[in-house]
Amino acid sequence: MLAIRLTRQGAKKKPFYRVVVAEKRAKRDGRFVEIVGFYNPCREPIELKLDLERIGYWIKCGAQPTETVRNLIRKSEQVVAG
């Protein structure tokens, strides 16, 4: 089963996250299928870039986003719509 989740990048105390499609059993920072965006909470304002088209494709294929990624998708859709 596939999951859409965050992988941690960056230095200690300065996290930077990639939003990836990965096998659910793979390690957090392990092997992944595709990078579909990034999230940088340390910048002001917060940097968030998601490829909503690819995320929609993977969800149709059966991938399930984690709760955090689901919230980021909602936030990204609000910025696009508003």
Protein Blocks (a to p, Z undefined) as FASTA:
>chain_A
ZZdddddedjehiacdddddddfkbcfklccfbdcbdcdfkbccddddddfklmmmmmmn
opacdfklmmmmmmmmmmmmZZ
